[in-house]
Amino acid sequence: MGYSAKSSEQVYRHILRQDHDDNGLSDGFSWSILMVNDSSAVCRDFLSQYTIDLCHRTGDRIRFVFFSELSEIETQDMAHSGKGGGSFLSQIVSAVTGMMSSNKFDLERNPWDDLRPDGLYPLNTPGKIQHHIDFETQSYAAIPGASEAMRLAQRFGIGRFVPCFIFFGDVGQPILRILPFGRRNAKELHLRLRRLIDSFYEINNDRIAYWTKFEKDIIDLCKQLQKPMKEIDQWGKNIGDTWQQLRKMAAYHTRLQNPPLDLTILEKMIRDYELSFEFREHVYSFLVKLTDMQSLQNDHLLIGKWLEKTKEEELTTWTLEKFYEGFSSILPERLKAEILQTASDKPKFLSYRSFNSELYHWWRHAGKQISKRFQNNHRGAWKLYSKAKFNASAPGHLAGILHNEYQVVLQTSNRQLIANEPKTSASAVLEALALHLEIDPHDGHWQTATLPYFEALEAYFSTLQQTAPAVIYELNEQKNLQLTWADCIPSHQQQNDHGLRNCFDKLGKLSSLQASVQEERDARVSLHNKLLAQRQSDRIHQMIINIGSWHTAAIPSISDAKAIWAALISSLVPLRKQMEEQVFALSKTIFHKKYPDTKFDRQEITLLLEKLDQYKEIISGFTFPFEDDPELLRIDLDRSVASVIGIQQDNDARKKADQLKREIHETIAGNDALLSSWGNKKVEMFGLSSAGQLILAITAIATTERFNELVIAFHAKDMDELSERLASRAQIKTFLDLLDVKELIALELKLNASPSNYEASVSTKASIYDTIFIALSLLPEDEECLASDSLSVVEALKLKAASQEYDVFLAHNSADQTATLQLGKILRARGVYPWIDDEQVPPGLWFQDVLQSAIRSVKSAAILIGTQGIGQWQNLELRSFIHRCVHEKIPLIPVLLPGVTSIPDDLVFLQGLGHVTFKENIFDQEAAAKLVWGITGKK
């Protein structure tokens, strides 16, 4: 639909179908209409009136391309000129879908799916049309102009026919048909092109639909032939993946049992995407728990170092605050509250200025003698009385009068005792002033007139008392000094002569007592502050003790991590057993697997290939509707249209036929090859299974006669039946019982298993069995015994480890340590959490302290008795548990390890108790179940 393009090269690639790589067999029946136009009126009329109709009518089957001098903006304007409005593209969509009621374009009412045959997969909805047009216009944006059309005409040598239409097909001879339209109007041209386009669809619809369906049938056939190959490939992949998962699970499971606890193994397991999601999620839950515990252990280690450090440094509330800040996440709420309370309850230490500093501060602010300004501000109260007395002598002597009055007030106020009430002192000053003015102090008029002055004096003395240092009053009372304000406040003259800071030794009484006063105050304050500091230090020390006690009780031991690690190992056993069952189930059905049904007619395929061979001749003889039109001029080219235009034509529909032929031949050949090698394929798949590996290894180490003997001894007819019967771990063990020790050793080496003790004994043979099972990625006998019955057991075990809730104390002789640790694994696999000294006593703690705490808290005790008898520490533990058994009724269970048949005579206290006996080995499941019954009380 060549209504837009970025460049002329893209126009040409569009014409020659080089802009898409998905050409099919029916693409050879397409052709192009190229409008070589100029700026004449007929071209402009045609472009503006009929291009949209022809674009949507031709669709993808016929490439209708035109040139224009219109810019992109002018093209939009042209589209907007239609009655339908909207953009150029929306005009096309509206025209195609019948949503535009415009007479500007000569359109039929038929929907587009009628215009385009069914075989062409029509764009029959507005959404599909819009999507297709949008896709096209993302690559083609502006329309090349008429100047480019003229250059193209010159290349073809048809410049004298411009304006014109060029018609040519994709196949056949390089021939152009030309329709000049200089003498026709736009409507005539439109009708002429419509007849050609419609006749093409009318004539060729059936043929195009046939080749489209023919291509689809070939593709469906290839898919059908490839189906068994894909099924077999997936079948083999499922077997290989299942075996690979089991092998990896076994390898990881073995590594997990080797100390130390290495979390990097778990991290590697959860990132191994060849393992199942369920398996990785299961491991991840344990990794989180162990990581948290490791982090907790690190935190407790840091707390231990912090506690040691507190012994060497001075403790303050800041010490507790920093501790709380660093470890609040793991502290219990009660302890956090205590730490916060202790840190926040800081003592209020006494702080003071020195005696001289207090006096100096007071003098600077409120401790001042009455000033002349104060006197002058209130003189209006007695001014008339002063005039009455000194009126005759006032002229020339006013300054003296004022000075004398001020001296009377100043001297009287300085003589007042600091302990007097402010009213008393104020009354004394006012009385002295009245006497100086020869007035009766009790005269009512005088008292009324001087009332404001009296109140000011009272406020002055009150301020002095309120702001004076308390030590002055303490000394005045203790020494009975009868201090006056003159004794406490330097005079104005003293301040002027010596400066305020140098007036301390001018104050007589206070100056002589300064040193003793300072010493007494320092001693009293120091004692008070010392008592507060000691009290605070004691509280902080007690808080440190409380933290230490909590730390000792709460520190996670290595056994907690070991318990979770053991729970992980035992919890993987049922998952691994489930995977073993899948492998056995697959191996059992391998030789019964039938080749997938592949019914197809080879004669039909031959006919298809013959038609593909004829495809080139069929499309070469194809006739386009314009070829016999006498009105069109014929131009013969000496080379292809693509070479004339200058575009390399690399997208030929005829190549599709060759490609389809290759696909048919390759698919049939692959199918035949797989069918002929189907037997070998099953053997290959069988070799991936545990049973297959075992059989292949035995055939390699034994002669044919010996192998046949083994098959017969196992009650099988042949190897196929043998492989079917070796469909469980128990059957494999039964088969191994048929081999002698030398054969077992050879088989062990053939399977690249770890060498074991080769002495001919029952225990040695059993150990060889285990190494063979491990080599086959199967559970050995001891791990089989450790399998947890339910994942809920694992969860319960994790909770017990987190809360340090032990079910049983395993008291044992150090000579029986290996058997004791193995018994601990067996108990954990059954949900019982044991206390074992080797696992529970962390470094740095006294063995006796931990042991004593454990004996008091465990719910039961098992006294393990081996061939070496009772050990020294075990004997002490036994006494403690006998006491608890009598007074607290806890279970006390004698456990006889392999090699011991009865309770020794010297253990008279144990002989009356029911005991558990492990007869042949520590993996005796019946004995383990009986021990769990004794511990938990649940049978």
ZAMARGU-4260 file (C-alpha; in steps of 0.2 Angstrom, whole numbers, plus 5000, padded with zeros to 4 digits):
<rodrens>
0) 5000/5000/5000 | 5013/5012/4994 | 5005/5028/5000 | 5020/5033/5011 | 5039/5030/5012
5) 5054/5038/5019 | 5065/5037/5004 | 5065/5031/4986 | 5075/5016/4990 | 5062/5010/5002
10) 5048/5013/4989 | 5058/5002/4977 | 5061/4988/4990 | 5042/4989/4994 | 5038/4987/4976
15) 5049/4972/4974 | 5044/4964/4991 | 5061/4966/4999 | 5054/4974/5014 | 5047/4957/5022
20) 5056/4940/5023 | 5041/4929/5026 | 5036/4926/5008 | 5026/4910/5004 | 5022/4900/4989
25) 5007/4911/4984 | 5018/4927/4984 | 5024/4923/4966 | 5007/4928/4960 | 5008/4946/4964
30) 5011/4961/4954 | 5014/4980/4956 | 5006/4996/4949 | 5018/5011/4949 | 5011/5028/4946
35) 5025/5039/4938 | 5017/5056/4940 | 5021/5074/4938 | 5013/5090/4944 | 5000/5090/4931
40) 4982/5093/4936 | 4976/5076/4932 | 4989/5068/4943 | 4984/5080/4958 | 4966/5076/4955
45) 4969/5057/4954 | 4980/5058/4970 | 4967/5068/4980 | 4952/5058/4975 | 4956/5040/4972
50) 4972/5034/4980 | 4964/5030/4996 | 4951/5018/4987 | 4965/5010/4977 | 4976/5008/4992
55) 4963/4998/5002 | 4957/4989/4987 | 4974/4982/4983 | 4979/4977/5000 | 4995/4967/5002
60) 4993/4956/4986 | 4995/4970/4974 | 5008/4984/4977 | 5000/5001/4972 | 5013/5014/4973
65) 5013/5032/4968 | 5024/5047/4968 | 5020/5065/4973 | 5027/5082/4975 | 5016/5084/4990
70) 5025/5086/5007 | 5019/5077/5022 | 5009/5092/5028 | 5001/5094/5011 | 4996/5076/5011
75) 4988/5078/5028 | 4979/5094/5022 | 4973/5083/5007 | 4966/5070/5019 | 4958/5084/5029
80) 4949/5091/5014 | 4937/5076/5014 | 4921/5077/5022 | 4925/5063/5034 | 4939/5074/5043
85) 4953/5066/5053 | 4971/5061/5048 | 4976/5053/5031 | 4977/5036/5039 | 4960/5038/5048
90) 4953/5042/5031 | 4959/5026/5025 | 4952/5016/5040 | 4935/5025/5039 | 4934/5021/5020
95) 4938/5003/5022 | 4926/5000/5037 | 4912/5010/5030 | 4912/5022/5044 | 4914/5037/5033
100) 4899/5045/5024 | 4908/5054/5010 | 4904/5054/4992 | 4922/5061/4988 | 4928/5043/4985
105) 4920/5030/4973 | 4918/5016/4986 | 4908/5000/4986 | 4898/4995/5001 | 4906/4978/5001
110) 4917/4975/5016 | 4936/4972/5013 | 4935/4954/5017 | 4924/4952/5001 | 4936/4962/4991
115) 4950/4951/4996 | 4949/4932/4995 | 4948/4921/5010 | 4965/4913/5006 | 4973/4930/5008
120) 4968/4931/5027 | 4959/4948/5025 | 4961/4962/5038 | 4942/4963/5041 | 4941/4973/5057
125) 4945/4991/5061 | 4957/4986/5074 | 4967/4975/5062 | 4967/4988/5048 | 4973/5001/5060
130) 4987/4990/5067 | 4993/4985/5050 | 4993/5003/5043 | 5002/5009/5059 | 5015/4996/5056
135) 5018/5001/5038 | 5019/5019/5042 | 5032/5017/5056 | 5044/5013/5041 | 5037/5024/5028
140) 5034/5042/5033 | 5036/5054/5018 | 5031/5052/5000 | 5045/5054/4987 | 5041/5067/4974
145) 5039/5068/4955 | 5057/5072/4952 | 5061/5054/4958 | 5047/5048/4947 | 5056/5056/4932
150) 5073/5048/4937 | 5065/5031/4937 | 5057/5034/4920 | 5074/5038/4913 | 5081/5022/4920
155) 5068/5012/4911 | 5069/5023/4895 | 5050/5028/4896 | 5052/5047/4900 | 5042/5052/4885
160) 5027/5043/4892 | 5026/5052/4909 | 5013/5053/4917 | 5009/5035/4916 | 5006/5019/4925
165) 5019/5005/4925 | 5013/4987/4927 | 5025/4972/4930 | 5025/4955/4939 | 5037/4948/4952
170) 5041/4933/4940 | 5043/4929/4922 | 5051/4939/4909 | 5057/4957/4913 | 5043/4966/4904
175) 5034/4982/4908 | 5017/4987/4903 | 5014/5006/4902 | 4998/5015/4902 | 5000/5034/4898
180) 4986/5045/4905 | 4990/5062/4899 | 4974/5062/4888 | 4963/5054/4902 | 4954/5062/4917
185) 4956/5055/4935 | 4939/5046/4935 | 4943/5036/4919 | 4960/5031/4926 | 4952/5026/4942
190) 4939/5015/4933 | 4953/5007/4922 | 4964/5002/4937 | 4949/4995/4946 | 4944/4984/4932
195) 4962/4977/4931 | 4963/4974/4950 | 4946/4966/4952 | 4949/4955/4937 | 4965/4949/4945
200) 4956/4944/4961 | 4942/4936/4951 | 4954/4925/4940 | 4967/4920/4953 | 4957/4919/4969
205) 4956/4900/4968 | 4974/4897/4962 | 4981/4908/4976 | 4970/4900/4989 | 4976/4883/4983
210) 4994/4887/4985 | 4992/4895/5001 | 4983/4879/5008 | 4996/4868/4999 | 5010/4877/5009
215) 5000/4876/5025 | 4998/4857/5022 | 5017/4854/5020 | 5021/4864/5036 | 5008/4854/5045
220) 5015/4838/5038 | 5033/4842/5044 | 5026/4846/5061 | 5017/4829/5062 | 5033/4821/5057
225) 5044/4831/5069 | 5031/4827/5083 | 5039/4809/5088 | 5056/4816/5087 | 5051/4830/5099
230) 5042/4818/5110 | 5057/4806/5111 | 5068/4820/5114 | 5057/4826/5129 | 5056/4808/5135
235) 5074/4807/5135 | 5076/4824/5143 | 5064/4820/5157 | 5074/4804/5161 | 5090/4813/5160
240) 5084/4827/5171 | 5077/4816/5184 | 5093/4806/5185 | 5103/4822/5186 | 5092/4829/5200
245) 5094/4813/5210 | 5113/4812/5207 | 5115/4831/5212 | 5104/4828/5227 | 5114/4813/5232
250) 5130/4823/5230 | 5124/4838/5240 | 5117/4826/5253 | 5134/4818/5256 | 5143/4834/5257
255) 5131/4841/5270 | 5136/4826/5282 | 5154/4832/5282 | 5158/4845/5296 | 5160/4859/5298
260) 5143/4868/5295 | 5146/4876/5278 | 5132/4888/5273 | 5140/4891/5256 | 5134/4873/5251
265) 5116/4878/5255 | 5119/4894/5245 | 5125/4884/5230 | 5111/4872/5232 | 5097/4885/5231
270) 5106/4893/5215 | 5107/4876/5207 | 5092/4877/5195 | 5094/4859/5189 | 5087/4855/5206
275) 5068/4856/5208 | 5060/4871/5215 | 5052/4862/5229 | 5069/4855/5234 | 5078/4872/5233
280) 5064/4881/5243 | 5065/4867/5256 | 5084/4870/5258 | 5081/4889/5258 | 5070/4888/5273
285) 5084/4880/5283 | 5097/4892/5276 | 5087/4906/5283 | 5086/4898/5300 | 5105/4894/5300
290) 5109/4911/5294 | 5099/4919/5308 | 5107/4908/5321 | 5124/4912/5314 | 5120/4930/5315
295) 5114/4927/5333 | 5130/4918/5338 | 5140/4932/5331 | 5130/4945/5341 | 5132/4935/5357
300) 5151/4934/5353 | 5152/4953/5352 | 5141/4954/5368 | 5154/4943/5377 | 5168/4954/5371
305) 5159/4969/5377 | 5156/4961/5394 | 5174/4958/5395 | 5178/4976/5390 | 5167/4983/5404
310) 5178/4975/5417 | 5192/4987/5411 | 5184/5003/5409 | 5173/5016/5418 | 5155/5013/5416
315) 5143/5026/5412 | 5125/5028/5406 | 5133/5031/5389 | 5140/5013/5390 | 5122/5006/5392
320) 5115/5017/5378 | 5128/5011/5365 | 5125/4993/5370 | 5106/4996/5368 | 5109/5004/5351
325) 5120/4990/5345 | 5110/4974/5351 | 5092/4980/5355 | 5086/4968/5341 | 5091/4952/5350
330) 5087/4958/5368 | 5071/4952/5377 | 5058/4966/5380 | 5061/4965/5399 | 5079/4967/5398
335) 5077/4981/5386 | 5066/4991/5397 | 5078/4989/5412 | 5093/4995/5401 | 5083/5010/5395
340) 5077/5014/5413 | 5094/5013/5420 | 5102/5024/5406 | 5089/5037/5407 | 5088/5039/5426
345) 5103/5050/5427 | 5108/5058/5444 | 5106/5077/5446 | 5123/5082/5452 | 5125/5098/5462
350) 5134/5112/5452 | 5138/5130/5459 | 5148/5145/5456 | 5162/5149/5468 | 5157/5161/5483
355) 5166/5176/5474 | 5158/5171/5457 | 5140/5171/5465 | 5143/5188/5473 | 5150/5195/5457
360) 5136/5188/5447 | 5123/5196/5460 | 5132/5213/5460 | 5131/5214/5441 | 5113/5211/5440
365) 5103/5215/5456 | 5115/5217/5471 | 5117/5236/5470 | 5115/5250/5482 | 5101/5263/5480
370) 5107/5274/5466 | 5104/5293/5463 | 5093/5290/5448 | 5082/5279/5459 | 5081/5293/5472
375) 5078/5307/5459 | 5064/5296/5450 | 5054/5296/5467 | 5058/5313/5474 | 5042/5320/5468
380) 5034/5312/5483 | 5043/5323/5496 | 5048/5338/5485 | 5035/5350/5493 | 5041/5345/5510
385) 5059/5349/5505 | 5054/5366/5498 | 5045/5370/5514 | 5061/5367/5524 | 5074/5374/5513
390) 5065/5387/5503 | 5075/5401/5510 | 5092/5393/5507 | 5087/5383/5492 | 5094/5396/5479
395) 5112/5391/5475 | 5111/5376/5487 | 5099/5364/5478 | 5113/5352/5474 | 5118/5351/5492
400) 5101/5348/5497 | 5098/5334/5485 | 5115/5326/5490 | 5111/5326/5509 | 5094/5319/5506
405) 5102/5305/5495 | 5115/5301/5509 | 5101/5300/5522 | 5092/5287/5511 | 5108/5278/5506
410) 5116/5276/5523 | 5099/5271/5531 | 5096/5257/5518 | 5114/5251/5519 | 5112/5249/5538
415) 5097/5238/5536 | 5099/5220/5541 | 5098/5207/5527 | 5086/5197/5537 | 5074/5211/5540
420) 5057/5211/5531 | 5057/5222/5516 | 5043/5232/5523 | 5053/5235/5539 | 5068/5241/5529
425) 5058/5252/5518 | 5049/5260/5534 | 5066/5264/5542 | 5072/5273/5526 | 5056/5283/5525
430) 5057/5287/5543 | 5075/5293/5542 | 5070/5304/5527 | 5055/5312/5537 | 5066/5316/5552
435) 5079/5324/5540 | 5065/5335/5533 | 5059/5338/5551 | 5042/5330/5548 | 5033/5318/5559
440) 5035/5301/5551 | 5017/5296/5557 | 5009/5311/5549 | 4995/5305/5538 | 4998/5318/5524
445) 5017/5312/5523 | 5012/5294/5523 | 5000/5297/5509 | 5012/5307/5498 | 5026/5295/5500
450) 5016/5279/5498 | 5023/5276/5480 | 5041/5279/5486 | 5038/5267/5501 | 5032/5253/5488
455) 5047/5256/5477 | 5059/5254/5492 | 5049/5238/5498 | 5052/5231/5480 | 5070/5236/5480
460) 5073/5227/5497 | 5063/5212/5491 | 5073/5210/5475 | 5089/5210/5485 | 5083/5196/5496
465) 5077/5186/5482 | 5092/5187/5471 | 5106/5187/5485 | 5117/5171/5486 | 5109/5159/5498
470) 5126/5157/5506 | 5125/5174/5513 | 5110/5170/5523 | 5117/5153/5528 | 5133/5162/5535
475) 5122/5176/5543 | 5112/5162/5553 | 5126/5150/5557 | 5139/5164/5563 | 5126/5176/5570
480) 5134/5190/5560 | 5120/5202/5559 | 5125/5206/5541 | 5119/5223/5534 | 5117/5227/5515
485) 5133/5237/5517 | 5142/5222/5522 | 5136/5212/5507 | 5136/5225/5493 | 5151/5236/5488
490) 5148/5255/5488 | 5148/5265/5472 | 5165/5273/5478 | 5173/5256/5480 | 5167/5250/5463
495) 5174/5266/5455 | 5191/5265/5464 | 5194/5246/5463 | 5183/5239/5450 | 5169/5227/5454
500) 5180/5211/5453 | 5192/5218/5466 | 5179/5223/5479 | 5178/5205/5488 | 5192/5210/5501
505) 5183/5226/5505 | 5168/5219/5512 | 5175/5216/5530 | 5165/5202/5538 | 5162/5192/5522
510) 5179/5193/5516 | 5186/5186/5532 | 5175/5170/5530 | 5177/5167/5512 | 5190/5153/5512
515) 5181/5143/5526 | 5164/5145/5517 | 5171/5139/5501 | 5179/5124/5509 | 5164/5119/5518
520) 5153/5121/5502 | 5165/5111/5491 | 5166/5097/5504 | 5147/5096/5506 | 5143/5096/5487
525) 5157/5084/5483 | 5150/5072/5496 | 5133/5073/5489 | 5139/5071/5471 | 5150/5057/5476
530) 5135/5048/5484 | 5125/5050/5468 | 5139/5044/5457 | 5142/5029/5467 | 5123/5025/5467
535) 5123/5026/5448 | 5138/5016/5446 | 5131/5002/5457 | 5115/5002/5446 | 5125/5001/5430
540) 5136/4987/5438 | 5120/4978/5442 | 5113/4980/5425 | 5130/4973/5418 | 5127/4958/5429
545) 5110/4956/5423 | 5115/4957/5405 | 5129/4944/5408 | 5117/4932/5416 | 5105/4934/5402
550) 5119/4932/5390 | 5125/4916/5398 | 5108/4908/5398 | 5103/4914/5380 | 5119/4911/5370
555) 5116/4898/5357 | 5127/4883/5358 | 5135/4874/5343 | 5122/4860/5346 | 5108/4872/5341
560) 5115/4874/5324 | 5120/4855/5323 | 5102/4851/5327 | 5095/4861/5313 | 5109/4855/5301
565) 5104/4837/5306 | 5086/4841/5304 | 5090/4847/5287 | 5099/4831/5282 | 5086/4820/5289
570) 5072/4830/5280 | 5081/4828/5263 | 5080/4809/5265 | 5061/4808/5260 | 5063/4820/5246
575) 5078/4810/5240 | 5068/4794/5242 | 5054/4801/5232 | 5066/4805/5218 | 5073/4788/5219
580) 5056/4781/5216 | 5054/4792/5201 | 5070/4785/5194 | 5065/4767/5197 | 5048/4770/5190
585) 5056/4777/5174 | 5069/4764/5172 | 5055/4751/5174 | 5046/4757/5159 | 5060/4761/5147
590) 5060/4745/5138 | 5041/4745/5136 | 5041/4762/5129 | 5034/4762/5111 | 5040/4773/5097
595) 5027/4787/5095 | 5013/4784/5082 | 5019/4791/5065 | 5006/4787/5052 | 5009/4796/5036
600) 5007/4791/5017 | 5024/4791/5008 | 5015/4791/4991 | 5007/4807/4997 | 5023/4815/5001
605) 5030/4810/4984 | 5016/4819/4976 | 5019/4835/4986 | 5038/4834/4982 | 5033/4832/4963
610) 5022/4848/4964 | 5036/4858/4972 | 5047/4852/4958 | 5034/4859/4946 | 5032/4875/4956
615) 5045/4885/4946 | 5037/4881/4929 | 5019/4884/4936 | 5023/4902/4941 | 5034/4905/4926
620) 5019/4903/4915 | 5007/4913/4926 | 4997/4926/4916 | 4993/4943/4924 | 4977/4953/4919
625) 4987/4967/4911 | 4997/4956/4899 | 4984/4954/4886 | 4977/4972/4887 | 4980/4980/4870
630) 4979/4998/4878 | 4995/4995/4888 | 5012/4997/4879 | 5025/4983/4881 | 5043/4987/4885
635) 5055/4973/4885 | 5070/4975/4897 | 5087/4966/4894 | 5088/4964/4913 | 5077/4962/4928
640) 5067/4976/4936 | 5077/4975/4952 | 5094/4978/4943 | 5087/4992/4933 | 5081/5001/4948
645) 5097/4997/4957 | 5091/4985/4971 | 5098/4968/4974 | 5084/4956/4974 | 5087/4943/4987
650) 5069/4938/4992 | 5062/4926/4978 | 5046/4917/4982 | 5053/4902/4972 | 5066/4899/4986
655) 5051/4895/4997 | 5048/4879/4987 | 5066/4873/4988 | 5066/4877/5007 | 5050/4867/5009
660) 5057/4852/5000 | 5073/4852/5011 | 5062/4852/5026 | 5052/4837/5020 | 5067/4827/5016
665) 5076/4832/5032 | 5061/4828/5043 | 5058/4811/5035 | 5077/4807/5036 | 5077/4812/5054
670) 5062/4802/5058 | 5068/4786/5049 | 5085/4787/5058 | 5077/4789/5075 | 5066/4774/5072
675) 5080/4763/5066 | 5090/4768/5082 | 5075/4767/5094 | 5082/4751/5102 | 5099/4759/5105
680) 5090/4775/5112 | 5081/4765/5125 | 5097/4757/5130 | 5105/4774/5132 | 5091/4780/5143
685) 5091/4764/5153 | 5110/4767/5156 | 5106/4783/5165 | 5096/4774/5179 | 5102/4767/5194
690) 5097/4749/5189 | 5105/4752/5172 | 5121/4758/5179 | 5122/4743/5190 | 5118/4730/5176
695) 5131/4739/5164 | 5144/4738/5177 | 5141/4720/5181 | 5141/4715/5163 | 5158/4724/5162
700) 5166/4714/5177 | 5158/4697/5174 | 5159/4685/5160 | 5143/4681/5150 | 5141/4664/5158
705) 5142/4672/5176 | 5130/4686/5171 | 5117/4673/5164 | 5119/4664/5181 | 5115/4679/5190
710) 5100/4683/5179 | 5093/4665/5182 | 5097/4666/5201 | 5087/4682/5202 | 5073/4673/5193
715) 5073/4683/5178 | 5073/4677/5160 | 5084/4690/5152 | 5092/4707/5154 | 5075/4716/5150
720) 5066/4707/5164 | 5081/4709/5176 | 5080/4728/5173 | 5062/4728/5176 | 5064/4719/5193
725) 5078/4730/5199 | 5065/4743/5202 | 5068/4747/5220 | 5083/4749/5233 | 5078/4732/5241
730) 5078/4723/5225 | 5096/4730/5221 | 5101/4724/5238 | 5094/4707/5235 | 5103/4706/5219
735) 5120/4711/5227 | 5118/4697/5239 | 5121/4685/5225 | 5138/4692/5222 | 5154/4686/5232
740) 5165/4699/5240 | 5178/4699/5226 | 5164/4703/5214 | 5157/4717/5225 | 5174/4724/5226
745) 5176/4724/5208 | 5159/4731/5206 | 5163/4745/5218 | 5179/4750/5209 | 5170/4749/5192
750) 5157/4761/5198 | 5171/4773/5204 | 5165/4771/5222 | 5176/4776/5237 | 5186/4760/5242
755) 5181/4751/5258 | 5188/4738/5270 | 5190/4723/5259 | 5191/4710/5273 | 5178/4696/5271
760) 5166/4699/5285 | 5148/4703/5287 | 5152/4721/5292 | 5164/4723/5277 | 5151/4717/5265
765) 5138/4729/5272 | 5150/4744/5270 | 5153/4739/5252 | 5134/4739/5249 | 5134/4757/5256
770) 5148/4763/5245 | 5139/4754/5230 | 5123/4763/5234 | 5131/4779/5236 | 5140/4777/5219
775) 5122/4774/5211 | 5116/4790/5220 | 5105/4779/5231 | 5103/4781/5250 | 5115/4769/5260
780) 5107/4759/5275 | 5112/4772/5288 | 5103/4786/5279 | 5088/4776/5276 | 5086/4774/5295
785) 5088/4793/5297 | 5073/4797/5286 | 5060/4809/5294 | 5042/4802/5293 | 5035/4820/5290
790) 5042/4837/5288 | 5032/4842/5303 | 5045/4833/5313 | 5058/4845/5306 | 5048/4860/5311
795) 5046/4853/5328 | 5064/4850/5330 | 5068/4868/5324 | 5057/4875/5338 | 5065/4864/5351
800) 5082/4870/5346 | 5077/4888/5346 | 5070/4886/5364 | 5084/4874/5370 | 5070/4862/5375
805) 5079/4845/5376 | 5070/4828/5376 | 5083/4817/5383 | 5101/4817/5390 | 5112/4804/5382
810) 5124/4800/5396 | 5139/4790/5389 | 5156/4784/5391 | 5169/4794/5380 | 5174/4777/5372
815) 5156/4776/5365 | 5156/4794/5357 | 5154/4788/5339 | 5139/4777/5343 | 5131/4791/5354
820) 5133/4804/5340 | 5125/4792/5327 | 5111/4788/5340 | 5108/4807/5341 | 5105/4808/5322
825) 5093/4794/5323 | 5083/4802/5337 | 5083/4819/5328 | 5076/4810/5313 | 5061/4805/5324
830) 5058/4822/5331 | 5067/4819/5347 | 5080/4833/5353 | 5095/4825/5363 | 5107/4833/5374
835) 5125/4827/5370 | 5140/4835/5379 | 5151/4835/5364 | 5138/4846/5355 | 5131/4856/5369
840) 5146/4864/5378 | 5152/4879/5369 | 5170/4885/5370 | 5174/4896/5384 | 5161/4889/5397
845) 5165/4877/5411 | 5159/4859/5407 | 5153/4857/5425 | 5141/4872/5424 | 5133/4867/5408
850) 5132/4849/5413 | 5123/4854/5429 | 5111/4865/5420 | 5107/4852/5408 | 5104/4838/5421
855) 5091/4850/5430 | 5081/4854/5414 | 5080/4839/5402 | 5064/4829/5402 | 5072/4811/5402
860) 5089/4802/5403 | 5096/4788/5393 | 5111/4779/5401 | 5121/4772/5386 | 5131/4756/5391
865) 5144/4750/5379 | 5157/4736/5380 | 5169/4748/5390 | 5156/4750/5404 | 5152/4766/5413
870) 5164/4781/5412 | 5169/4792/5427 | 5158/4807/5422 | 5144/4796/5416 | 5144/4788/5434
875) 5141/4806/5442 | 5128/4809/5429 | 5119/4793/5433 | 5118/4797/5452 | 5110/4814/5448
880) 5097/4806/5436 | 5093/4792/5449 | 5089/4806/5461 | 5078/4815/5448 | 5070/4798/5443
885) 5065/4795/5461 | 5059/4812/5466 | 5053/4820/5450 | 5047/4804/5441 | 5057/4807/5425
890) 5061/4792/5413 | 5078/4784/5416 | 5081/4772/5402 | 5096/4760/5401 | 5102/4758/5383
895) 5113/4743/5379 | 5124/4747/5364 | 5129/4733/5351 | 5140/4720/5360 | 5131/4722/5377
900) 5118/4709/5381 | 5113/4714/5399 | 5115/4727/5412 | 5131/4725/5422 | 5130/4718/5439
905) 5137/4733/5447 | 5123/4744/5441 | 5111/4737/5453 | 5100/4753/5453 | 5097/4751/5434
910) 5092/4732/5434 | 5074/4735/5439 | 5071/4747/5425 | 5065/4742/5407 | 5080/4744/5395
915) 5083/4745/5376 | 5095/4734/5367 | 5103/4738/5350 | 5108/4720/5345 | 5118/4720/5328
920) 5121/4739/5325 | 5116/4756/5330 | 5104/4757/5316 | 5092/4744/5323 | 5075/4753/5319
925) 5065/4742/5331 | 5076/4747/5346 | 5076/4765/5340 | 5057/4765/5340 | 5057/4758/5358
930) 5069/4771/5364 | 5058/4785/5357 | 5043/4777/5366 | 5052/4777/5382 | 5058/4796/5380
935) 5041/4803/5374 | 5028/4791/5381 | 5021/4789/5364 | 5022/4772/5356
</rodrens>
